[in-house]
Amino acid sequence: MTTANADQADYWSSPAGQTWSTHQAQLDTLLSDTLETVLERAAPQAGERVLDIGCGTGASSLRLSLLVGQAGQVTALDISGPLLDHARARSDAAASNLEFVLGDAQTHDFPTGVADLVFSRFGVMFFADPVAAFANLRRATKPRGRLTMICWQSAPDNPWFMLPMKAAMARLGKPEPMDPHAPGPMAFKDIDRVTGILRDAGWRDAKGEPVEVDLIPPQSLEEAAEFATTVGPATRLLREKGGTDEDAAAIRAATAEALAQYQGKDVLRLPGRLVIYTGINPG
């Protein structure tokens, strides 16, 4: 695989990245409203050809394959072999319209001008050179083909990230400073920056719209806190600071206490604050 994003390939194939396979069912539930929201905006049609970028363990790919039907085709691409193996294992072998491909979207040699829709749920914020990546994706898209993707707003806008991080910082101290635009989950929070990237890559009518959805974690506070501190930035801070098992337990307990404010009568829900980006390939 030719890749310009070797660090990301290494991370998403490492035990840290494979945490997403271990917690696939919980993540699918957490992000179920997110997926339906961006699918509604993308409006994939029967018979269309779709590129699903950064497909991970395949939740978005499976939904897309149903929506385009057997007359359509979904090519689901990810940089992580282990995540793709998990996606293939959970897909229906009879879904002949769905193909999982190991590749880096920034450099992958896609067929030219075949996709009706480039789609991504949280799979595009990790490029070393995002202009080159989106130019490569545009070349793979038909004239008048569409781009629709959903990305996170900033961490402070999202309690799912911020509550465990606050607990971790209170216990261990602040993390080392990072470039706010470095590849990572929050890299596409700035709408002006991202729409500028899309325009520079040749996409027309590039827009970003803030949206809010419900995030649905495991329903006991203790399980939700364990999940939030396993797949989010608190885990990275624990590694960075050499945190102990005692530190991890204290962070989980503080996170559970903070999550209680979002526990309603029937369900634990957190606000997820996101941006849907769209564009058109002028051809």
N, C-alpha and C positions, 0 to 999 in steps of 0.2 A: 504494500500500500504506500503510495506517494503521499507524504503529509508535510504541510508547513506548520503543523500544530503538534509537534512531537510531545511537548509537555502535557498537553491535554490527552493525547492518545495514551501516554503512560499512566496518567492519573485515572482515567475512566476504565482502564484495564487492571488497575491495582486493587488490592483488597478494599481500599477506601471507596473507589468507584463502584466496586461490586456490591457495596452496601445497598445500592439501588435495586439490585436483583433480589437480595434477601428480603427487602421490604416492599417488593413490587405491589402486593395486594393493598397494603396500607397507603402507599403512594398513589395508587390508582383511585382509591376512595378519597384521599385528601384533595386530589386535583380533578375530581370528576366534574364539578361545576365549571372549572377552568376549561376543560376540554370541550364541554358542550357549548360554552360561550364562544370560543374561537372557531369551532366547527360551524356554528350558526352564521358567523360573520364570513367565513370562507365560502360557504354554500357550495360544497362539491356536488357535481351533478352526475347522474348516471352516464356512463360511457367516457368520463373524463380520465386523463392521465395525470397522476399526482406524484410529486416528490415530497416525501415526508422527511424533513431534515432534522437530524439529532433525535431519532425515533426512540432511543433507549430500549426499554423492555417491551415496547410495541403496542401500548394501549391506544395511541393515536392511530397507528397504522391499521390496526384491526377495525376500528370504527370507520376509517376512510375506505377500507376495502369493501365494507358493507354498503356504504353510501354511493360509491361509484358503480357497484355491481360487476357482474362478470363481463360486461362489455367494456368496462374501464380497467385501469391498471394503476397500482400503487407501487412505487419504488421507495422503500424505506431505507435510509442511509444513516449509519452511525459510525463513529470513530473507534468504538469499543467492541472487540470481538466477544468478550463474555456477555455484555448486555445483549448483543444480537443473538447469541446462542440461546439466551433466555427467551427472547422474543420469538424465535423460531419454534422453540419447544411449546409455547403456549398458543401458537397459531394453528388454525385448522388446515390440515394437509390438503384438504379439498379446495382451499382458497387459492385457486390458480391465478388470480389477479393480483397477488401480493408477493413481492420479492424483497428480501432483506439483503442489503449490500454493505460490506465493510468498506468504508472510505472516508476521506476528509473532503467535505463539501467545498473547501477553498480550492482544492487542486484536482478533484475527481474528474475524470474524462467522461462527462455525461454526453449522451447523444444530443446533438444540437437541435433546438427548436421543437421539442416534442411534448413538453409538459403544459397542460392547461393551468395547473395550479402548483405553486411552491408553498408548502405549508410547514409550520413548525410550532410546537408547543415546548418552549423553553430549551430549544436546541441550537440557537444561533448566537449566543452571547459569548462564545469561547474562541472566536477566530483571532489569530495573530494579526491578520490583515483583513478587516471586514469588508473594505471596498473591493478587494480582489475576490473575496468569497461571494459577495452578492453579484458581482459582475459575472462570475462563473455560473452562478445559478440563473442569472438572466439569460445567458447564452443557451441554457438548456430549456428555456421557456418559449412557447409559441408567441408570435406577435399577438398582442392583446391578452396574453396570459397574465395570471394574477399571482400576487404574493400576499400571503396572510400569515402573520406570526404573532405569538403572544409572549411577552417578556415581563419580568418583575419591575415594578417601581423600586424606589430605594428601600434599603433595609429598615430605616426608621419608620417608614410607612407601613411596614408589614410585621405585625406582632409575632407571627409564626417564626420569623427570623430573630426579631429584636428581643423578645422576652428571654429565650435561652441565652442569647449573647450577653444581655445585661447581667444575668445570673452568673455567667462564666467570668465576666470582667470583674464583678464584685468579689469573686473568689480568687481570681488569678492575675488580675491586672489587664490593662489594655493590650490589644495585639500590636504587632509592628505595623507602622503606616504602610498603606498600599496605594498604588495609582488607582484613582476612582474609575478609570476607564479600562483597567487591565481586564483581560478575559476572565469571566466569572459570572455568577448568577445575576448580579446587579449591573453588569456592564452596559446594558441598554436602557437604563432608567431615564436618560436625558433625551426627550423627544426631539428637540432641535438637532442634537448631535446625530441621532440615528437616522432621522429623515434626510439629513445632509449626506450621510454615508450612502443611503439608498439612491439619492439623486446622483451622487458622484459615480455610482455603479451603473447608472443608466436607467434606473426605474423612474417612471413618470407618476405624477399624482401621489407622491409618497406622503403618507399621513400617519400620525400616531394619536390614538384616542385612549385616554385613561378610562379604565373600567374597574369595577369592584365586584368580586364574587365571594361566595362562601367557601372557606377551606374546612374540610370535615376530617379532623384527626381521629385516632382511636378515642372511644367515648369515656373511658375512665381517665381522670386527671393524671394518675400515675403512669398509665400506658402512654398517654399523649405526651407527657413530659419526657419519658424515656425515648420515644420516637423522635421528638423535636431535638433532643440533644445527641441523637445518633446520626441524623442525616443533614444537620445544619451547621452553621459556622461555629457553634460552641465546640463541636468535635475538633475542628481545626485549631481552636485556641487551646484546648486541652493538650493536643499534640505539641503545639508550639511552646507551651509553657512547661511541658513535662508533668502534666497533672496526674495525680494519683487516683486510685479507686475511691478513696475517701473524698477527694475533690469532685469527682464525677457524681458521686451520690449526693453531695451537698448541692451541686448545680441542678440535678434532677429535682430535688425537693423544692428548691427555690422556684424552679420553672413551673412545677405543678401548682404551687401557691399562686403564681402570677396568672396562670391560665384559668384559674377559677372564675375570674371576672367575665369570661366568655361562655360560661356554662349556663344555658337556658333551662327551661323547664323540661324539655324533651331531648335536647341535643346540644353537644358542644360544637360550636362553630366559631371560626375566626374570620375577620375580614381579610381577603386577599386583594391587594391593590396592584393592578397590572396595567400594561399598555398593549393594545392591539395595533400593530403596524400593518399597513397595506400599501401596495403599489401595483403599477401596471407596466408590463414590458411594451414599449412603443413599437418594437420590431425594427 
